[in-house]
Amino acid sequence: MSSTTSHLQSEQAAKRQAIADVQTSNYVFPNSAPNGEHTHATEKLNKSHALGLDKHDPIAHLIKQFEIPSNTIYLDGNSLGPLPISAKKAAMDVVEKQWGEDLITSWNKHAWIDLPTTVGDKIAPLIGAEKGQVICCDSISVNLFKLLASALQLNGSQRHIVLSQEDNFPTDLYMVEGLQQMLGTQQCSLLTCDADELETVIVEKGSEISVLMLTHVNFRSGKIHDMQKLTQLAHEQGVLVIWDLAHSAGAVPVDLDSCKVDFAVGCGYKYLNGGPGAPAFIYAAKRHIAKLKQPLTGWMGHANPFTFDPSYSPDMGIKKFLSGTPSVISMAVLSAALDLFERVNMTQIREKSVAMTTFYQQLIAQAPSLSELVLASPNKASIRGSQLAYKHPHAYALCQALIAQGIIADFRAPDILRFGFSPSFLSFEQLFDSVEKLKVIVESEQYKEPEFNRKNAVT
């Protein structure tokens, strides 16, 4: 290894560590370590600590940019972000004025046709990507299908394994299974292992692995993978890498270009606050784009879609990943929601996120009545996303009882009560109040009531 390469890797490692172990200088409170690791309590946290943290919060101004019902504490932004006021205005404008008044001329007059690339360019800096490598379209599932098929072709016929971890988000695994059924196991074969075994499997089976497909932040536990380390290890074995950023984009800093990531996907409706069913995005490293052949060759991916050529000729840039007509209303809403990130940077977002998860963790740990809640997330905030997961035998009922009290969290089977912390719209006072209500629910055993134990269709 050359001294230049070694020096560059050292600089990149230092940069990653600085992001991971971000100092919570604006959010000082008892029992908190600099890297957000929970320490043994020496002083009980109280409401005055929460109010003090809010007073010194440098991004508290963002809270006023969201429309959240009164008497609601929303701890589920990692599933569906709340409504930004700017997004509501954009929705009304695109429906009433653009569609309502300008009709089909809006494709040109209001640049509807450019939305996939303009929105992609807004997402790019949030994930450490240069412009021209991100396109907004479709859903994560559809985009994964495109990338998996493209990567398998790009990496040649001698490799057929798609490696992932057993606890990856199910839809990611399902998409590989679908390709496996379509192509046969000689061309596509899913292999999963425990997260702790990934490095070993990559080295031992590297010559057979075509693609490593991982979610950066685990949807249940919130544990963060070391993106640069795993990407580099995969590349040393000739393996291409796809990262799912569903629980990272807008909450956890990532640097796709510096980590030399090949491909990534992410959604627009979680931390990006783009609304239910908001379109997803694709990242493809510019070094690969010209060579890629994605299978869903719809007309919008054509080099010149309005020539209506009967033969397909792909766009040579990131637009080749487009298929059908863009979802204009959804994309316009997402575009407006993304403008909020112009008022903040990802380091500030991460700093508050680390402080919030650490504060919440300590509040639960200091409450004797909550001792049955077992932390399923890493103890160190530096290696977990913007969420906390707790195991409890009555996790579902606890979640429903909280919702009835205006505290919206979520449940993940089989026994996870999950709290999401979106720094843009939450205050520390809200976190304190939510734990106080959780204590009342547990101490009074409200969660045992029949209404909280009936499973809904969406959990």
C-alpha positions in Angstrom: 0.0 0.0 0.0 1.4 3.4 -1.0 1.9 6.1 1.7 -0.5 8.3 -0.2 -3.2 5.7 -0.1 -2.5 5.0 3.6 -2.7 8.7 4.4 -6.0 9.0 2.5 -7.5 6.0 4.3 -6.4 7.5 7.6 -8.0 10.8 6.8 -11.3 9.0 5.8 -11.2 6.9 9.0 -10.8 10.0 11.1 -13.6 11.7 9.3 -15.9 8.8 9.9 -15.0 8.6 13.6 -15.6 12.4 14.0 -19.1 11.9 12.6 -19.8 8.8 14.6 -18.5 10.2 17.9 -20.0 13.6 17.4 -19.6 15.8 20.5 -22.9 16.9 22.0 -21.5 20.3 23.0 -24.9 22.0 22.6 -26.7 19.3 24.6 -24.8 18.8 27.9 -26.7 16.8 30.6 -25.7 14.5 33.4 -24.5 11.0 32.8 -23.8 11.5 29.1 -20.5 10.5 27.6 -19.1 12.4 24.6 -20.0 9.6 22.1 -23.5 9.3 23.5 -22.8 6.1 25.4 -25.1 5.6 28.4 -23.2 5.7 31.7 -24.2 4.8 35.2 -26.5 7.4 36.7 -25.0 9.8 39.2 -27.9 12.4 38.9 -31.5 11.8 38.0 -32.7 13.7 34.9 -35.7 15.9 35.4 -37.8 18.3 33.4 -35.5 21.2 34.1 -32.7 19.2 32.3 -35.1 18.9 29.3 -35.9 22.6 29.2 -32.3 23.5 29.5 -31.4 21.3 26.5 -34.2 22.9 24.5 -33.0 26.4 25.4 -29.5 25.6 23.9 -30.8 23.7 20.9 -29.4 25.4 17.7 -31.9 23.8 15.4 -35.0 24.3 17.5 -36.3 26.8 14.9 -37.1 23.9 12.6 -39.9 22.7 14.8 -42.2 25.6 13.7 -41.8 24.3 10.1 -44.0 21.3 10.8 -47.8 20.8 11.2 -48.2 18.3 14.0 -51.5 18.0 15.9 -51.5 19.6 19.4 -51.2 17.2 22.3 -49.3 14.8 20.1 -45.7 13.7 20.7 -44.6 12.1 17.5 -41.9 9.4 17.9 -42.5 7.6 14.6 -40.8 9.9 12.1 -38.6 6.9 11.3 -41.7 5.3 9.7 -43.5 8.3 8.4 -42.3 11.9 8.7 -44.9 14.5 9.7 -46.3 17.2 7.4 -43.9 20.1 6.7 -45.9 23.4 6.2 -44.0 24.0 2.9 -45.0 20.5 1.6 -48.7 21.3 2.3 -48.4 24.6 0.4 -46.6 22.8 -2.5 -49.4 20.1 -2.6 -52.0 22.8 -2.9 -50.1 24.7 -5.5 -49.4 21.7 -7.7 -53.0 20.6 -7.6 -54.9 23.9 -7.7 -52.7 26.1 -9.8 -50.3 23.9 -11.9 -52.7 21.0 -12.6 -55.9 22.9 -12.1 -55.1 26.0 -14.2 -52.1 25.2 -16.4 -53.0 21.6 -17.1 -50.7 19.7 -19.4 -48.6 22.7 -20.2 -47.2 22.3 -16.6 -44.8 19.6 -17.9 -42.8 22.4 -19.4 -44.1 25.5 -17.6 -43.5 24.1 -14.1 -40.7 21.7 -15.1 -42.7 18.6 -14.1 -40.5 16.6 -16.5 -37.3 17.5 -14.6 -38.6 16.6 -11.1 -36.8 13.2 -10.9 -33.4 14.8 -11.4 -34.1 18.1 -9.5 -35.3 16.1 -6.5 -32.4 13.7 -6.8 -30.0 16.6 -6.8 -31.5 17.9 -3.6 -31.1 14.4 -1.9 -27.5 14.0 -3.2 -25.7 16.3 -0.6 -27.6 14.6 2.3 -26.0 11.3 1.3 -22.6 12.5 0.4 -23.0 12.3 -3.4 -22.1 14.6 -6.2 -25.0 15.7 -8.4 -25.9 13.6 -11.4 -25.7 10.3 -9.5 -29.1 10.4 -7.7 -32.5 10.0 -9.4 -35.9 10.1 -7.6 -38.4 7.5 -8.8 -40.6 4.5 -7.9 -40.2 2.7 -4.6 -37.3 1.1 -2.8 -38.5 -2.4 -3.8 -38.7 -1.5 -7.5 -35.4 0.4 -7.4 -33.7 -2.6 -5.7 -34.9 -4.8 -8.5 -33.3 -2.5 -11.0 -30.0 -2.2 -9.2 -29.8 -5.9 -8.4 -30.3 -6.9 -12.0 -27.9 -4.3 -13.2 -25.2 -5.3 -10.7 -25.5 -9.0 -11.5 -25.0 -8.2 -15.2 -22.2 -5.9 -14.5 -20.3 -8.3 -12.4 -20.3 -11.2 -14.9 -21.7 -14.7 -15.1 -19.1 -16.3 -12.9 -20.6 -14.8 -9.7 -24.2 -15.5 -8.6 -24.5 -14.9 -4.9 -26.3 -11.9 -3.4 -25.1 -11.7 0.2 -27.2 -10.0 2.9 -27.8 -10.3 6.6 -30.6 -12.4 8.1 -32.2 -9.4 9.8 -32.3 -7.2 6.7 -35.6 -5.5 6.0 -37.7 -8.2 4.5 -38.6 -6.4 1.2 -34.9 -6.3 0.3 -34.6 -10.1 0.7 -37.9 -10.7 -1.1 -36.6 -8.8 -4.2 -33.6 -11.1 -4.4 -35.8 -14.1 -4.0 -38.0 -12.9 -6.9 -34.9 -12.5 -9.1 -33.7 -15.9 -8.0 -37.0 -17.5 -9.1 -36.9 -15.6 -12.4 -33.2 -16.2 -13.3 -32.5 -19.5 -11.5 -30.0 -20.1 -8.8 -27.1 -20.4 -11.2 -27.5 -16.7 -12.0 -28.9 -15.3 -8.7 -28.8 -17.0 -5.3 -29.6 -15.3 -2.0 -27.2 -16.1 0.9 -27.8 -14.6 4.3 -25.8 -14.7 7.5 -25.7 -13.0 10.9 -24.4 -9.4 10.9 -21.4 -10.5 12.9 -20.4 -13.1 10.3 -20.5 -10.8 7.2 -16.8 -10.1 7.1 -15.9 -13.8 7.3 -18.4 -14.8 4.6 -17.2 -12.0 2.3 -13.7 -13.3 2.5 -14.5 -17.0 2.4 -17.0 -16.8 -0.5 -15.8 -13.7 -2.2 -15.1 -15.3 -5.6 -18.8 -16.5 -5.8 -20.4 -13.3 -4.4 -21.7 -10.8 -7.0 -23.4 -8.3 -4.8 -23.4 -7.4 -1.1 -26.8 -5.9 -0.2 -27.1 -4.3 3.3 -29.2 -1.8 5.1 -27.0 0.8 6.7 -29.2 1.3 9.8 -31.0 -1.9 10.9 -34.8 -1.3 11.0 -35.3 -3.2 14.3 -32.2 -2.5 16.4 -31.0 0.7 14.8 -27.4 -0.7 14.6 -25.2 1.1 12.1 -22.9 -0.8 9.8 -19.4 0.5 9.1 -20.1 1.5 5.5 -16.6 2.2 4.4 -15.1 -0.9 6.0 -17.6 -3.3 4.5 -17.6 -1.6 1.1 -13.8 -1.8 0.9 -13.7 -5.4 2.1 -16.3 -6.3 -0.6 -14.4 -4.5 -3.3 -11.2 -6.3 -2.4 -13.0 -9.5 -3.3 -14.5 -8.1 -6.5 -18.0 -7.7 -5.0 -20.3 -4.8 -5.8 -22.2 -3.2 -3.0 -25.8 -1.9 -2.7 -26.7 0.1 0.5 -30.3 0.6 1.6 -30.5 4.1 3.3 -34.1 3.9 4.4 -33.2 4.7 8.0 -30.2 6.8 7.3 -31.1 9.5 4.7 -31.9 12.7 6.5 -30.9 11.4 10.0 -27.5 9.8 9.8 -24.6 11.3 7.8 -23.3 9.1 5.1 -20.7 9.8 2.4 -21.3 7.5 -0.5 -18.7 9.0 -2.8 -15.9 8.9 -0.2 -16.8 5.4 0.7 -16.7 4.4 -3.0 -20.1 2.9 -2.7 -21.4 1.4 -6.0 -25.2 1.7 -5.5 -27.7 2.8 -2.9 -31.5 3.2 -2.5 -33.6 5.1 0.0 -37.1 6.3 0.6 -38.6 9.8 0.8 -41.3 9.3 3.4 -39.3 8.7 6.6 -36.7 11.3 7.7 -37.1 13.2 4.5 -40.7 13.9 5.4 -42.0 13.6 1.8 -45.4 12.1 2.8 -47.0 8.6 2.7 -45.8 6.7 -0.4 -43.4 9.4 -1.3 -41.1 8.2 -4.1 -37.8 6.6 -3.4 -34.3 7.3 -4.9 -31.4 5.5 -6.6 -27.8 6.4 -6.3 -25.4 5.0 -8.9 -21.7 5.8 -8.8 -20.8 7.8 -11.9 -18.0 5.3 -12.7 -20.7 2.6 -13.4 -23.6 4.5 -15.0 -22.6 4.3 -18.7 -22.1 0.5 -18.4 -25.3 -0.3 -16.6 -28.3 -2.0 -18.2 -31.3 -1.8 -16.0 -34.2 -4.2 -16.9 -37.3 -1.9 -16.5 -36.7 -0.1 -19.8 -39.7 2.2 -19.7 -40.1 5.2 -22.0 -38.8 7.8 -19.5 -35.5 6.0 -19.3 -35.1 6.4 -23.1 -32.4 8.8 -24.4 -35.1 10.8 -26.2 -38.5 9.7 -24.9 -40.5 12.1 -27.0 -39.2 10.8 -30.3 -41.4 7.8 -29.5 -38.8 5.5 -31.1 -40.1 1.9 -31.3 -36.6 0.6 -30.3 -35.2 1.3 -26.8 -32.1 3.4 -26.6 -31.2 4.2 -22.9 -30.2 7.5 -21.6 -26.5 7.5 -20.8 -26.8 9.2 -17.5 -28.7 8.6 -14.2 -32.0 9.0 -16.0 -31.6 5.5 -17.5 -33.1 4.3 -14.2 -36.4 6.0 -14.9 -39.3 3.8 -16.2 -42.8 5.2 -16.3 -44.2 8.7 -15.9 -43.1 10.5 -12.7 -45.5 10.8 -9.8 -45.7 14.6 -10.1 -47.8 15.4 -7.0 -45.8 13.2 -4.7 -42.5 14.4 -6.1 -43.4 18.0 -5.8 -44.4 17.5 -2.1 -41.1 15.7 -1.5 -39.2 18.5 -3.2 -40.7 21.1 -0.9 -40.0 19.0 2.2 -36.3 18.7 1.2 -35.9 22.5 1.1 -36.0 22.3 5.0 -32.5 20.8 4.9 -31.2 24.1 3.5 -31.6 25.5 7.0 -29.5 22.8 8.7 -26.6 20.5 8.0 -26.3 16.8 8.7 -23.7 17.3 11.5 -26.3 19.4 13.4 -29.0 16.8 12.7 -26.7 14.0 14.0 -25.6 15.9 17.0 -29.1 16.4 18.2 -30.1 12.8 17.3 -27.3 11.4 19.5 -28.3 13.7 22.4 -31.9 12.7 22.1 -31.4 9.0 22.0 -29.0 9.2 24.9 -31.4 11.4 26.9 -34.3 9.0 26.3 -32.2 6.0 27.1 -31.3 7.5 30.5 -34.8 8.5 31.3 -36.0 4.9 30.8 -33.0 3.5 32.7 -33.6 5.6 35.7 -37.3 4.6 36.0 -37.7 1.4 38.2 -41.2 0.7 36.7 -39.7 0.4 33.2 -37.1 -2.2 34.1 -38.8 -4.8 31.9 -38.0 -2.8 28.9 -34.8 -4.4 27.6 -32.7 -2.3 25.2 -32.4 -4.0 21.8 -30.3 -1.2 20.3 -26.6 -0.7 20.8 -25.7 1.0 24.0 -23.4 3.5 22.2 -25.3 6.1 20.3 -22.3 6.4 17.9 -23.2 3.0 16.4 -27.0 3.3 16.3 -29.3 5.3 14.1 -31.9 7.9 15.2 -34.0 5.3 17.1 -34.2 3.2 20.2 -35.7 -0.3 20.3 -36.8 -2.0 23.5 -37.9 -5.6 23.9 -41.0 -6.2 26.1 -43.4 -9.2 26.2 -46.3 -6.7 25.8 -44.6 -4.4 23.3 -47.6 -4.1 21.0 -50.1 -3.3 23.8 -47.7 -0.7 25.2 -47.5 0.9 21.8 -51.3 1.1 21.4 -51.7 2.5 25.0 -49.1 5.2 24.2 -50.9 6.1 21.0 -54.1 6.5 23.0 -52.3 9.0 25.2 -51.0 11.0 22.2 -47.6 9.4 22.2 -47.1 7.9 18.7 -44.4 5.2 18.6 -44.4 1.9 16.7 -44.2 -1.8 17.1 -42.0 -4.3 15.2 -42.7 -8.0 15.5 -42.2 -10.0 17.5 -41.6 -7.9 20.6 -40.0 -4.6 19.8 -41.3 -1.2 21.0 -39.5 1.3 18.8 -39.1 5.0 19.3 -37.9 7.2 16.4 -36.2 10.6 17.0 -36.4 13.1 14.2 -34.3 16.1 15.4 -36.1 18.5 13.1 -39.4 18.6 15.0 -38.9 17.1 18.4 -38.0 18.8 21.7 -36.4 17.4 24.8 -39.4 18.4 26.8 -41.6 16.2 24.6 -39.2 13.3 25.2 -39.4 13.8 29.0 -43.2 14.0 28.9 -43.5 10.9 26.8 -41.5 8.8 29.3 -43.6 10.1 32.2 -46.8 8.9 30.4 -45.1 5.6 29.6 -44.4 5.2 33.3 -48.1 5.8 34.2 -49.2 3.3 31.5 -46.9 0.6 32.9 -47.5 1.3 36.6 -51.3 1.3 36.2 -51.2 -1.7 33.8 -53.4 0.2 31.3 -51.8 -1.8 28.5 -53.6 -4.9 29.6 -56.9 -3.6 28.6 -58.5 -5.5 25.7 -58.6 -2.5 23.3 -54.8 -2.3 23.3 -54.3 -6.0 22.6 -56.3 -6.2 19.4 -54.0 -6.3 16.4 -54.5 -3.7 13.7 -53.8 -4.4 10.0 -50.8 -2.0 10.2 -48.6 -2.4 13.2 
